[in-house]
Structures are given as structure tokens and as C-alpha cells.
Amino acid sequence: MKIGIIGCGNLGVSLLKGISAANPTAKLIASRRNIGALDPKLSEIAEITSDNHLVIQQSDIIILALKPYTILSFLEEHASLFNADQHTIVSVATGVPIDEITERIPSGVGVYRAMPNTASSVNESVTMVSGADDVLNRKGDIEQIFTSLGEVIFINENLMESATILGACGIAYVLRFMRAMIQGGIEVGFDAGTATKIVAQTMKGAAELVIQNQSHPEMEIDKVTTPKGCTIVGLNEMEHAGFSSALIKGIVASYQKIER
């Protein structure tokens, strides 16, 4: 099966790298208007072109990694190239529902929405997927592609905007928290490089505790906090400054922005 990626911006390149790393024999073709802006090494893992027609014609599964404001006009312009007997479309565009996509392409072409994040490039994404009718029954193929990039969760389409905030925007939220921890580490005596290594592994370990133990974060917090200890003092100081409240407000504000 041939996989095409149209729109090699940051997310498109992350997908390309992740799919190639996990599926070294996959036949990949990808497009970008200005291919000169891409790392030349990408040509070692995929055919790189500026010709979107070529990507559509040579692909079975087409991942549309386009900006939300361009995807519908793109589909209208290229509608005649899509074939229900060959193509399955996967849109990773934020906020564009499946029914608006199917209105602009030939009847019968299977359409999915997926929301991975940029950790796809290191095969550690979480990807939320929803789909409409698919006569070619490629749900398993779609799951396999994105499982190669990390975890896959199938959800109802009405939760895709929420998934975007928590899973895709969430990368930035976590990295901002990480940056703050590094800054704190520098203030208490570490150089930036050492602080980054400590914080990165600590965050990775915390995530693995929740994943492998299938526990609630608060249960793992309780294991670290001791009476009159330094951990609880730090946690309480953060909460007095509005740490959890600020994070929740940020998530809700992002959601309200995407819903407009």
C-alpha cells in the first residue's frame, strides 16, 4: 500500500519521519509547494515532489496535512483526481469535520480524521482517530499507520476538537512545564544541560508510572509526599500560586478558540 502525505510542514514531516522509521519498506510520497525548504535527507525515505496530482495518483492512503483554511479549497480543486476504488483520505486538519470533506470529493471515498502530535517523529505520538463510512474497509490500515507512531485511540468525531487541545496542543503545554522545571533547576545550582537531562527523564518516568501502573497521577504523588517533607511544601506553594488552575484555564481557553 502506498502512503501519500500532502503538506510537509512541521506535522507532515513528523508523520513522514515516524512512518518511515517504523515501516522502512513503506512506499512513501510527499509534497510541499517549496521543496527546497525541506531537509534534503527526506528524499532518502520518500519521494519528494511539489506535484500534488502525482501524490494523489500514486497513493492509496492520502494524509492531508494542510492548514485548516486551505484544505476545503484544495479538495475542490483536486476532486476529480480522487477515486472511491483506490483512495482513502485521512485529514489531520484542525476543526474541519468529515461531512465538509465528503461534500467536496466523489461519493464513496473513505474519509477519516486523525489528530496526532509532533511526537510522531520519534514514534511517541498519541493519535485520536474518527471515521465515516469506508467501503474499502481500511480502518485497520489507518490504525496500523498511526500505531507505528505511538498510541491510537478511536473516538467519536464530536470529541476531535477536545482531542486536539489535549493531545496536540498538549505537547506545548508539557514542554512549557518542562522549561519551567529546567529554569528552576538552574536556579538551585545545575547547569542547563544537566537540568534538562534530569527533568526530561523525570517527566518520562512520571508518565511511565501512570501508563504501566494504570494509576491516577494523584496515587503516584501520594507515594512521593511525606509528612512535613519538601515535596508537599513545593506542591502547596505551586497550588497557592494557581498552578493547576492556570493550566486548566489554558486548556479551556484553547478549546474555546478552536470552537469559534
Secondary structure as UniProt FT lines:
FT   STRAND          2..6
FT   HELIX           10..22
FT   TURN            24..25
FT   STRAND          27..31
FT   HELIX           35..37
FT   HELIX           40..44
FT   STRAND          47..49
FT   HELIX           52..58
FT   STRAND          61..64
FT   HELIX           68..78
FT   HELIX           79..81
FT   TURN            84..86
FT   STRAND          88..91
FT   TURN            94..95
FT   HELIX           98..102
FT   TURN            103..104
FT   TURN            107..108
FT   STRAND          110..115
FT   HELIX           118..122
FT   STRAND          125..131
FT   TURN            135..136
FT   HELIX           139..147
FT   TURN            148..149
FT   STRAND          150..154
FT   HELIX           157..159
FT   HELIX           160..163
FT   HELIX           164..169
FT   HELIX           170..187
FT   TURN            188..189
FT   HELIX           192..213
FT   HELIX           217..224
FT   TURN            227..228
FT   HELIX           230..240
FT   TURN            241..242
FT   HELIX           243..259
//
